[in-house]
Amino acid sequence: MNIAYWIVAGLLALFYFYAGTLKVIRSRDHLRPMMAWVDRMPLPALRALGAVEILGAAGLILPPLTGTAPWLAPAAAVGFVLLQTGAIAVHLTGEDRGITLNAGLTATAAVTVWLATRP
């Protein structure tokens, strides 16, 4: 894998590991100031979303690092593109219309897909 992949995927993995961990361990009251949409989602779904983010972050890093199942890295990046597409929809259907971060994460995940599939 090239250096560009490791930089972009590493930053994306750090973001999702952090965000996923917060969703898994923090209460709604602690998440509400940074995630206005948490009240519109059942708590088990919020926890599951956090777990998916943590697993996706691992999927970006571990397969290329170990050389095992290298197809998992682009699959994880595609999963993040889909996740952020859904996040944009959630933001636009609620009162929170701020999608700048989501658009940036979508673009970053798309670049990661491209970098992961380059020879």
ABEGO torsion letter per residue (X at the ends): XBAAAAAAAAAAAAAAAAAAAAAAABBAAAAAAABAAAAABBAAAAAAAAAAAAAAAAAAAAAAAAGBGAAAAAAAAAAAAAAAAAAAAAAAABABABAAAAAAAAAAAAAAAAAAABX
